[in-house]
């Protein structure tokens, strides 16, 4: 997006398919990682695009993981955020500590402490470019089998 930001950080990216098995980059003992994976699954169920999990715990004290995903309408952004909240409350008995942006629904942030969720419009995601800002964090691309089949066409 911008020529002024040069990243010379090594990117560790892996593409995984949506299955019951967790990513090989998420340890079985990593509770935060499992929660991040559950969030990605909830977003995928609501057709979120470009789902990305960033393991930022090694480079920041803000959280252990960021989960970023794209929604293509205000209704979809809210539906994704609601699906994440419902899934985490059902599966993990967790509610967000803070929620921001639901009324505007161009960028919804759900803060679960160790995992922070960003559901954004494509325009906001491109403009703020959090992936580049956190480029030195370990990346886990969450790709569904549906997305993969679209790429092959």
N, CA and C atoms as an extended XYZ file, in Angstrom:
459
Properties=species:S:1:pos:R:3:atomname:S:1:resname:S:1:resid:I:1 pbc="F F F"
N         0.807       -1.185        0.000 N   UNK     1
C         0.000        0.000        0.000 CA  UNK     1
C         0.859        1.262        0.000 C   UNK     1
N         1.856        1.300        0.848 N   UNK     2
C         2.679        2.491        0.920 CA  UNK     2
C         4.129        2.131        0.661 C   UNK     2
N         4.824        3.031       -0.025 N   UNK     3
C         6.227        2.788       -0.338 CA  UNK     3
C         7.139        3.194        0.809 C   UNK     3
N         6.640        3.984        1.749 N   UNK     4
C         7.486        4.481        2.825 CA  UNK     4
C         7.715        3.449        3.924 C   UNK     4
N         6.930        2.404        3.986 N   UNK     5
C         7.085        1.390        5.019 CA  UNK     5
C         7.725        0.151        4.413 C   UNK     5
N         8.987       -0.039        4.705 N   UNK     6
C         9.708       -1.202        4.204 CA  UNK     6
C         9.853       -2.209        5.328 C   UNK     6
N         9.386       -3.415        5.106 N   UNK     7
C         9.543       -4.446        6.123 CA  UNK     7
C        10.635       -5.394        5.691 C   UNK     7
N        11.615       -5.503        6.510 N   UNK     8
C        12.688       -6.452        6.270 CA  UNK     8
C        12.593       -7.605        7.252 C   UNK     8
N        11.430       -7.726        7.869 N   UNK     9
C        11.222       -8.778        8.841 CA  UNK     9
C        10.888      -10.072        8.120 C   UNK     9
N        11.420      -11.181        8.597 N   UNK    10
C        11.040      -12.449        7.964 CA  UNK    10
C         9.591      -12.771        8.287 C   UNK    10
N         8.838      -13.174        7.269 N   UNK    11
C         7.443      -13.540        7.476 CA  UNK    11
C         7.349      -15.048        7.565 C   UNK    11
N         6.692      -15.491        8.607 N   UNK    12
C         6.440      -16.910        8.759 CA  UNK    12
C         4.961      -17.119        8.525 C   UNK    12
N         4.609      -17.471        7.315 N   UNK    13
C         3.220      -17.609        6.952 CA  UNK    13
C         2.950      -19.050        6.566 C   UNK    13
N         1.801      -19.532        6.990 N   UNK    14
C         1.409      -20.886        6.632 CA  UNK    14
C        -0.069      -20.860        6.288 C   UNK    14
N        -0.435      -21.568        5.254 N   UNK    15
C        -1.834      -21.666        4.883 CA  UNK    15
C        -2.359      -23.000        5.367 C   UNK    15
N        -3.466      -22.954        6.089 N   UNK    16
C        -4.053      -24.182        6.610 CA  UNK    16
C        -5.488      -24.270        6.143 C   UNK    16
N        -6.018      -25.469        6.123 N   UNK    17
C        -7.407      -25.633        5.728 CA  UNK    17
C        -8.282      -25.717        6.960 C   UNK    17
N        -9.523      -25.363        6.789 N   UNK    18
C       -10.486      -25.382        7.888 CA  UNK    18
C       -10.822      -26.828        8.222 C   UNK    18
N       -10.406      -27.256        9.362 N   UNK    19
C       -10.711      -28.609        9.810 CA  UNK    19
C       -10.768      -28.605       11.324 C   UNK    19
N       -11.116      -29.736       11.902 N   UNK    20
C       -11.190      -29.810       13.352 CA  UNK    20
C        -9.810      -29.765       13.988 C   UNK    20
N        -8.773      -30.094       13.209 N   UNK    21
C        -7.412      -30.062       13.725 CA  UNK    21
C        -6.900      -28.630       13.728 C   UNK    21
N        -6.205      -28.254       14.765 N   UNK    22
C        -5.637      -26.924       14.840 CA  UNK    22
C        -4.427      -26.821       13.937 C   UNK    22
N        -4.004      -25.599       13.712 N   UNK    23
C        -2.817      -25.346       12.916 CA  UNK    23
C        -1.606      -25.953       13.611 C   UNK    23
N        -0.620      -26.424       12.833 N   UNK    24
C         0.599      -26.937       13.457 CA  UNK    24
C         1.366      -25.858       14.210 C   UNK    24
N         1.068      -24.580       13.940 N   UNK    25
C         1.748      -23.501       14.640 CA  UNK    25
C         1.114      -23.171       15.986 C   UNK    25
N        -0.042      -23.772       16.275 N   UNK    26
C        -0.700      -23.556       17.565 CA  UNK    26
C        -0.524      -24.811       18.407 C   UNK    26
N         0.163      -24.641       19.503 N   UNK    27
C         0.473      -25.739       20.410 CA  UNK    27
C        -0.803      -26.210       21.115 C   UNK    27
N        -0.892      -27.507       21.389 N   UNK    28
C        -2.054      -28.063       22.077 CA  UNK    28
C        -2.246      -27.462       23.474 C   UNK    28
N        -1.163      -27.009       24.097 N   UNK    29
C        -1.246      -26.429       25.435 CA  UNK    29
C        -1.489      -24.921       25.405 C   UNK    29
N        -1.574      -24.343       24.228 N   UNK    30
C        -1.742      -22.902       24.071 CA  UNK    30
C        -3.228      -22.551       24.075 C   UNK    30
N        -3.749      -22.202       25.237 N   UNK    31
C        -5.170      -21.898       25.387 CA  UNK    31
C        -5.549      -20.679       24.551 C   UNK    31
N        -4.711      -19.649       24.562 N   UNK    32
C        -4.991      -18.455       23.764 CA  UNK    32
C        -5.036      -18.786       22.280 C   UNK    32
N        -4.142      -19.645       21.830 N   UNK    33
C        -4.120      -20.055       20.428 CA  UNK    33
C        -5.376      -20.811       20.039 C   UNK    33
N        -5.829      -21.673       20.923 N   UNK    34
C        -7.071      -22.411       20.658 CA  UNK    34
C        -8.255      -21.451       20.600 C   UNK    34
N        -8.249      -20.448       21.473 N   UNK    35
C        -9.323      -19.464       21.456 CA  UNK    35
C        -9.281      -18.666       20.145 C   UNK    35
N        -8.083      -18.283       19.713 N   UNK    36
C        -7.939      -17.558       18.445 CA  UNK    36
C        -8.452      -18.396       17.282 C   UNK    36
N        -8.170      -19.692       17.316 N   UNK    37
C        -8.642      -20.596       16.260 CA  UNK    37
C       -10.179      -20.681       16.264 C   UNK    37
N       -10.774      -20.734       17.447 N   UNK    38
C       -12.234      -20.753       17.571 CA  UNK    38
C       -12.832      -19.473       16.990 C   UNK    38
N       -12.189      -18.351       17.241 N   UNK    39
C       -12.642      -17.068       16.694 CA  UNK    39
C       -12.583      -17.095       15.171 C   UNK    39
N       -11.495      -17.612       14.633 N   UNK    40
C       -11.359      -17.712       13.175 CA  UNK    40
C       -12.457      -18.599       12.585 C   UNK    40
N       -12.767      -19.694       13.256 N   UNK    41
C       -13.835      -20.581       12.789 CA  UNK    41
C       -15.186      -19.868       12.796 C   UNK    41
N       -15.456      -19.089       13.851 N   UNK    42
C       -16.721      -18.349       13.933 CA  UNK    42
C       -16.818      -17.337       12.801 C   UNK    42
N       -15.726      -16.646       12.504 N   UNK    43
C       -15.718      -15.704       11.391 CA  UNK    43
C       -15.915      -16.399       10.067 C   UNK    43
N       -15.288      -17.537        9.923 N   UNK    44
C       -15.428      -18.319        8.694 CA  UNK    44
C       -16.870      -18.769        8.483 C   UNK    44
N       -17.535      -19.129        9.566 N   UNK    45
C       -18.941      -19.534        9.474 CA  UNK    45
C       -19.832      -18.409        8.957 C   UNK    45
N       -19.430      -17.168        9.170 N   UNK    46
C       -20.185      -16.000        8.681 CA  UNK    46
C       -19.556      -15.426        7.416 C   UNK    46
N       -18.739      -16.224        6.732 N   UNK    47
C       -18.151      -15.848        5.434 CA  UNK    47
C       -17.214      -14.652        5.509 C   UNK    47
N       -16.487      -14.515        6.605 N   UNK    48
C       -15.478      -13.462        6.705 CA  UNK    48
C       -14.369      -13.750        5.698 C   UNK    48
N       -13.780      -12.700        5.183 N   UNK    49
C       -12.700      -12.856        4.217 CA  UNK    49
C       -11.346      -12.613        4.843 C   UNK    49
N       -10.314      -13.111        4.192 N   UNK    50
C        -8.919      -12.859        4.588 CA  UNK    50
C        -8.686      -13.024        6.090 C   UNK    50
N        -9.026      -14.166        6.614 N   UNK    51
C        -8.860      -14.410        8.049 CA  UNK    51
C        -7.384      -14.654        8.330 C   UNK    51
N        -6.865      -13.904        9.271 N   UNK    52
C        -5.453      -13.989        9.618 CA  UNK    52
C        -5.311      -13.986       11.130 C   UNK    52
N        -4.487      -14.884       11.623 N   UNK    53
C        -4.163      -14.937       13.053 CA  UNK    53
C        -2.712      -14.507       13.195 C   UNK    53
N        -2.466      -13.496       14.022 N   UNK    54
C        -1.106      -13.045       14.298 CA  UNK    54
C        -0.751      -13.391       15.735 C   UNK    54
N         0.345      -14.079       15.909 N   UNK    55
C         0.827      -14.421       17.247 CA  UNK    55
C         1.742      -13.287       17.705 C   UNK    55
N         1.155      -12.314       18.400 N   UNK    56
C         1.907      -11.117       18.771 CA  UNK    56
C         2.480      -11.194       20.178 C   UNK    56
N         2.195      -12.262       20.899 N   UNK    57
C         2.655      -12.388       22.282 CA  UNK    57
C         4.163      -12.340       22.430 C   UNK    57
N         4.894      -12.738       21.391 N   UNK    58
C         6.355      -12.728       21.457 CA  UNK    58
C         6.940      -11.343       21.220 C   UNK    58
N         6.148      -10.422       20.662 N   UNK    59
C         6.668       -9.101       20.313 CA  UNK    59
C         5.933       -7.962       21.018 C   UNK    59
N         4.891       -8.272       21.787 N   UNK    60
C         4.120       -7.236       22.462 CA  UNK    60
C         3.450       -7.799       23.706 C   UNK    60
N         3.175       -6.944       24.634 N   UNK    61
C         2.460       -7.359       25.837 CA  UNK    61
C         0.960       -7.073       25.731 C   UNK    61
N         0.501       -6.497       24.611 N   UNK    62
C        -0.920       -6.179       24.438 CA  UNK    62
C        -1.819       -7.396       24.548 C   UNK    62
N        -1.416       -8.462       23.873 N   UNK    63
C        -2.213       -9.681       23.822 CA  UNK    63
C        -1.316      -10.809       23.334 C   UNK    63
N        -1.838      -12.019       23.338 N   UNK    64
C        -1.095      -13.146       22.771 CA  UNK    64
C        -1.350      -13.262       21.270 C   UNK    64
N        -2.596      -12.980       20.860 N   UNK    65
C        -2.981      -13.119       19.452 CA  UNK    65
C        -3.871      -11.972       19.022 C   UNK    65
N        -3.746      -11.613       17.752 N   UNK    66
C        -4.727      -10.799       17.042 CA  UNK    66
C        -5.393      -11.716       16.036 C   UNK    66
N        -6.694      -11.590       15.876 N   UNK    67
C        -7.395      -12.274       14.795 CA  UNK    67
C        -8.025      -11.181       13.954 C   UNK    67
N        -7.628      -11.131       12.678 N   UNK    68
C        -8.140      -10.114       11.772 CA  UNK    68
C        -8.934      -10.771       10.660 C   UNK    68
N       -10.056      -10.154       10.328 N   UNK    69
C       -10.895      -10.669        9.250 CA  UNK    69
C       -11.648       -9.525        8.606 C   UNK    69
N       -12.110       -9.770        7.394 N   UNK    70
C       -12.782       -8.741        6.613 CA  UNK    70
C       -14.256       -9.061        6.468 C   UNK    70
N       -15.085       -8.038        6.648 N   UNK    71
C       -16.517       -8.111        6.358 CA  UNK    71
C       -16.817       -7.123        5.248 C   UNK    71
N       -17.758       -7.448        4.395 N   UNK    72
C       -17.982       -6.664        3.187 CA  UNK    72
C       -19.213       -5.766        3.238 C   UNK    72
N       -19.933       -5.776        4.335 N   UNK    73
C       -21.053       -4.854        4.548 CA  UNK    73
C       -21.179       -4.636        6.048 C   UNK    73
N       -21.869       -3.589        6.426 N   UNK    74
C       -22.062       -3.311        7.859 CA  UNK    74
C       -22.820       -4.459        8.537 C   UNK    74
N       -23.797       -4.980        7.836 N   UNK    75
C       -24.571       -6.099        8.378 CA  UNK    75
C       -23.658       -7.304        8.597 C   UNK    75
N       -22.796       -7.597        7.625 N   UNK    76
C       -21.905       -8.747        7.769 CA  UNK    76
C       -20.884       -8.528        8.881 C   UNK    76
N       -20.345       -7.328        8.986 N   UNK    77
C       -19.375       -7.038       10.055 CA  UNK    77
C       -20.009       -7.281       11.417 C   UNK    77
N       -21.235       -6.780       11.602 N   UNK    78
C       -21.936       -7.017       12.874 CA  UNK    78
C       -22.225       -8.500       13.077 C   UNK    78
N       -22.633       -9.196       12.011 N   UNK    79
C       -22.939      -10.623       12.123 CA  UNK    79
C       -21.693      -11.426       12.491 C   UNK    79
N       -20.558      -11.076       11.928 N   UNK    80
C       -19.302      -11.752       12.267 CA  UNK    80
C       -18.970      -11.512       13.735 C   UNK    80
N       -19.062      -10.257       14.167 N   UNK    81
C       -18.768       -9.924       15.568 CA  UNK    81
C       -19.713      -10.663       16.508 C   UNK    81
N       -20.997      -10.699       16.168 N   UNK    82
C       -21.972      -11.418       16.996 CA  UNK    82
C       -21.681      -12.914       17.034 C   UNK    82
N       -21.290      -13.484       15.886 N   UNK    83
C       -20.979      -14.916       15.828 CA  UNK    83
C       -19.765      -15.241       16.697 C   UNK    83
N       -18.766      -14.357       16.669 N   UNK    84
C       -17.582      -14.555       17.517 CA  UNK    84
C       -17.986      -14.511       18.991 C   UNK    84
N       -18.779      -13.515       19.362 N   UNK    85
C       -19.224      -13.403       20.753 CA  UNK    85
C       -20.015      -14.636       21.182 C   UNK    85
N       -20.943      -15.077       20.351 N   UNK    86
C       -21.764      -16.248       20.684 CA  UNK    86
C       -20.918      -17.507       20.820 C   UNK    86
N       -19.997      -17.705       19.877 N   UNK    87
C       -19.171      -18.922       19.883 CA  UNK    87
C       -18.263      -18.959       21.112 C   UNK    87
N       -17.668      -17.822       21.448 N   UNK    88
C       -16.783      -17.809       22.617 CA  UNK    88
C       -17.553      -17.928       23.920 C   UNK    88
N       -18.745      -17.377       23.950 N   UNK    89
C       -19.551      -17.530       25.160 CA  UNK    89
C       -20.001      -18.981       25.320 C   UNK    89
N       -20.359      -19.624       24.217 N   UNK    90
C       -20.812      -21.021       24.259 CA  UNK    90
C       -19.667      -21.983       24.537 C   UNK    90
N       -18.580      -21.859       23.752 N   UNK    91
C       -17.480      -22.823       23.841 CA  UNK    91
C       -16.504      -22.546       24.976 C   UNK    91
N       -16.286      -21.272       25.306 N   UNK    92
C       -15.257      -20.909       26.266 CA  UNK    92
C       -15.803      -20.196       27.507 C   UNK    92
N       -17.099      -19.934       27.558 N   UNK    93
C       -17.713      -19.175       28.656 CA  UNK    93
C       -17.004      -17.836       28.857 C   UNK    93
N       -16.702      -17.174       27.742 N   UNK    94
C       -15.995      -15.893       27.776 CA  UNK    94
C       -16.804      -14.825       27.064 C   UNK    94
N       -16.820      -13.651       27.650 N   UNK    95
C       -17.426      -12.475       27.032 CA  UNK    95
C       -16.316      -11.457       26.840 C   UNK    95
N       -16.440      -10.604       25.840 N   UNK    96
C       -15.368       -9.619       25.625 CA  UNK    96
C       -15.261       -8.640       26.783 C   UNK    96
N       -14.027       -8.272       27.095 N   UNK    97
C       -13.791       -7.263       28.132 CA  UNK    97
C       -14.250       -5.897       27.645 C   UNK    97
N       -14.016       -5.637       26.356 N   UNK    98
C       -14.443       -4.396       25.719 CA  UNK    98
C       -14.860       -4.676       24.286 C   UNK    98
N       -15.818       -3.888       23.817 N   UNK    99
C       -16.262       -3.959       22.431 CA  UNK    99
C       -16.323       -2.536       21.902 C   UNK    99
N       -15.753       -2.312       20.744 N   UNK   100
C       -15.764       -0.976       20.131 CA  UNK   100
C       -16.191       -1.081       18.678 C   UNK   100
N       -16.917       -0.061       18.210 N   UNK   101
C       -17.206        0.092       16.801 CA  UNK   101
C       -18.421       -0.628       16.261 C   UNK   101
N       -19.212       -1.249       17.118 N   UNK   102
C       -20.361       -2.010       16.616 CA  UNK   102
C       -21.427       -1.113       15.997 C   UNK   102
N       -21.587        0.086       16.505 N   UNK   103
C       -22.627        0.966       15.954 CA  UNK   103
C       -22.264        1.437       14.542 C   UNK   103
N       -20.989        1.759       14.288 N   UNK   104
C       -20.568        2.173       12.954 CA  UNK   104
C       -20.390        0.959       12.039 C   UNK   104
N       -19.876       -0.117       12.589 N   UNK   105
C       -19.693       -1.404       11.898 CA  UNK   105
C       -18.809       -1.322       10.669 C   UNK   105
N       -17.795       -0.452       10.705 N   UNK   106
C       -16.779       -0.493        9.659 CA  UNK   106
C       -15.504       -1.147       10.191 C   UNK   106
N       -15.340       -1.093       11.517 N   UNK   107
C       -14.236       -1.769       12.193 CA  UNK   107
C       -14.720       -2.088       13.601 C   UNK   107
N       -14.960       -3.349       13.860 N   UNK   108
C       -15.383       -3.776       15.190 CA  UNK   108
C       -14.186       -4.429       15.869 C   UNK   108
N       -13.930       -4.020       17.099 N   UNK   109
C       -12.852       -4.582       17.885 CA  UNK   109
C       -13.455       -5.274       19.100 C   UNK   109
N       -13.100       -6.527       19.295 N   UNK   110
C       -13.527       -7.296       20.463 CA  UNK   110
C       -12.264       -7.657       21.246 C   UNK   110
N       -12.192       -7.219       22.489 N   UNK   111
C       -11.015       -7.451       23.322 CA  UNK   111
C       -11.329       -8.537       24.341 C   UNK   111
N       -10.672       -9.684       24.171 N   UNK   112
C       -10.834      -10.791       25.113 CA  UNK   112
C        -9.624      -10.923       26.040 C   UNK   112
N        -8.811       -9.885       26.128 N   UNK   113
C        -7.622       -9.944       26.971 CA  UNK   113
C        -6.455      -10.529       26.201 C   UNK   113
N        -6.366      -11.851       26.181 N   UNK   114
C        -5.250      -12.495       25.498 CA  UNK   114
C        -5.441      -12.600       23.987 C   UNK   114
N        -6.655      -12.366       23.506 N   UNK   115
C        -6.938      -12.365       22.066 CA  UNK   115
C        -7.759      -11.118       21.738 C   UNK   115
N        -7.307      -10.375       20.726 N   UNK   116
C        -8.025       -9.192       20.269 CA  UNK   116
C        -8.484       -9.452       18.840 C   UNK   116
N        -9.766       -9.214       18.606 N   UNK   117
C       -10.387       -9.508       17.315 CA  UNK   117
C       -10.657       -8.197       16.584 C   UNK   117
N       -10.266       -8.146       15.303 N   UNK   118
C       -10.539       -7.000       14.440 CA  UNK   118
C       -11.379       -7.489       13.272 C   UNK   118
N       -12.590       -6.963       13.137 N   UNK   119
C       -13.439       -7.254       11.984 CA  UNK   119
C       -13.578       -5.937       11.240 C   UNK   119
N       -13.046       -5.883       10.006 N   UNK   120
C       -12.919       -4.609        9.309 CA  UNK   120
C       -13.464       -4.666        7.892 C   UNK   120
N       -13.887       -3.498        7.402 N   UNK   121
C       -14.174       -3.310        5.984 CA  UNK   121
C       -12.847       -3.399        5.228 C   UNK   121
N       -12.861       -3.788        3.961 N   UNK   122
C       -11.613       -3.843        3.182 CA  UNK   122
C       -10.881       -2.496        3.146 C   UNK   122
N       -11.641       -1.402        3.033 N   UNK   123
C       -11.027       -0.071        2.965 CA  UNK   123
C       -10.262        0.255        4.245 C   UNK   123
N       -10.859       -0.015        5.393 N   UNK   124
C       -10.201        0.238        6.674 CA  UNK   124
C        -9.003       -0.692        6.868 C   UNK   124
N        -9.182       -1.931        6.471 N   UNK   125
C        -8.090       -2.899        6.640 CA  UNK   125
C        -6.886       -2.504        5.803 C   UNK   125
N        -7.136       -2.032        4.588 N   UNK   126
C        -6.035       -1.590        3.731 CA  UNK   126
C        -5.402       -0.311        4.264 C   UNK   126
N        -6.211        0.632        4.708 N   UNK   127
C        -5.695        1.910        5.181 CA  UNK   127
C        -4.835        1.753        6.435 C   UNK   127
N        -5.341        1.029        7.435 N   UNK   128
C        -4.603        0.887        8.691 CA  UNK   128
C        -3.515       -0.178        8.610 C   UNK   128
N        -3.664       -1.140        7.742 N   UNK   129
C        -2.634       -2.133        7.424 CA  UNK   129
C        -1.935       -2.698        8.662 C   UNK   129
N        -2.728       -3.234        9.562 N   UNK   130
C        -2.178       -3.809       10.794 CA  UNK   130
C        -1.232       -4.970       10.520 C   UNK   130
N        -1.462       -5.680        9.417 N   UNK   131
C        -0.575       -6.800        9.072 CA  UNK   131
C         0.860       -6.311        8.878 C   UNK   131
N         1.025       -5.152        8.248 N   UNK   132
C         2.362       -4.595        8.049 CA  UNK   132
C         2.925       -4.049        9.356 C   UNK   132
N         2.074       -3.390       10.141 N   UNK   133
C         2.519       -2.840       11.421 CA  UNK   133
C         3.034       -3.948       12.338 C   UNK   133
N         2.335       -5.090       12.335 N   UNK   134
C         2.736       -6.235       13.142 CA  UNK   134
C         3.436       -7.268       12.262 C   UNK   134
N         4.162       -6.811       11.255 N   UNK   135
C         4.825       -7.686       10.295 CA  UNK   135
C         5.864       -8.606       10.910 C   UNK   135
N         6.374       -8.267       12.057 N   UNK   136
C         7.379       -9.098       12.713 CA  UNK   136
C         6.752      -10.189       13.588 C   UNK   136
N         5.431      -10.219       13.649 N   UNK   137
C         4.738      -11.267       14.413 CA  UNK   137
C         4.554      -12.504       13.538 C   UNK   137
N         4.447      -13.635       14.173 N   UNK   138
C         4.217      -14.890       13.456 CA  UNK   138
C         2.812      -14.888       12.862 C   UNK   138
N         2.697      -15.248       11.578 N   UNK   139
C         1.424      -15.204       10.850 CA  UNK   139
C         0.866      -16.604       10.658 C   UNK   139
N        -0.439      -16.728       10.847 N   UNK   140
C        -1.137      -17.978       10.572 CA  UNK   140
C        -2.335      -17.627        9.704 C   UNK   140
N        -2.282      -17.970        8.419 N   UNK   141
C        -3.398      -17.711        7.510 CA  UNK   141
C        -4.430      -18.806        7.695 C   UNK   141
N        -5.642      -18.415        7.909 N   UNK   142
C        -6.743      -19.357        8.077 CA  UNK   142
C        -7.511      -19.394        6.764 C   UNK   142
N        -7.381      -20.481        6.019 N   UNK   143
C        -8.039      -20.609        4.724 CA  UNK   143
C        -9.007      -21.772        4.771 C   UNK   143
N       -10.229      -21.510        4.362 N   UNK   144
C       -11.230      -22.575        4.317 CA  UNK   144
C       -11.097      -23.339        3.013 C   UNK   144
N       -11.649      -24.519        2.958 N   UNK   145
C       -11.615      -25.304        1.732 CA  UNK   145
C       -12.408      -24.608        0.634 C   UNK   145
N       -13.432      -23.827        0.990 N   UNK   146
C       -14.216      -23.081        0.006 CA  UNK   146
C       -13.362      -22.006       -0.651 C   UNK   146
N       -12.592      -21.287        0.149 N   UNK   147
C       -11.713      -20.249       -0.374 CA  UNK   147
C       -10.676      -20.863       -1.291 C   UNK   147
N       -10.116      -21.979       -0.872 N   UNK   148
C        -9.091      -22.640       -1.661 CA  UNK   148
C        -9.639      -23.065       -3.034 C   UNK   148
N       -10.863      -23.580       -3.067 N   UNK   149
C       -11.437      -24.009       -4.338 CA  UNK   149
C       -11.712      -22.809       -5.250 C   UNK   149
N       -12.066      -21.649       -4.688 N   UNK   150
C       -12.263      -20.427       -5.487 CA  UNK   150
C       -10.958      -19.971       -6.108 C   UNK   150
N        -9.829      -20.113       -5.356 N   UNK   151
C        -8.534      -19.698       -5.877 CA  UNK   151
C        -8.095      -20.565       -7.051 C   UNK   151
N        -8.497      -21.826       -7.048 N   UNK   152
C        -8.112      -22.736       -8.115 CA  UNK   152
C        -8.864      -22.489       -9.405 C   UNK   152
N        -9.999      -21.816       -9.338 N   UNK   153
C       -10.816      -21.558      -10.542 CA  UNK   153
C       -10.194      -20.543      -11.443 C   UNK   153
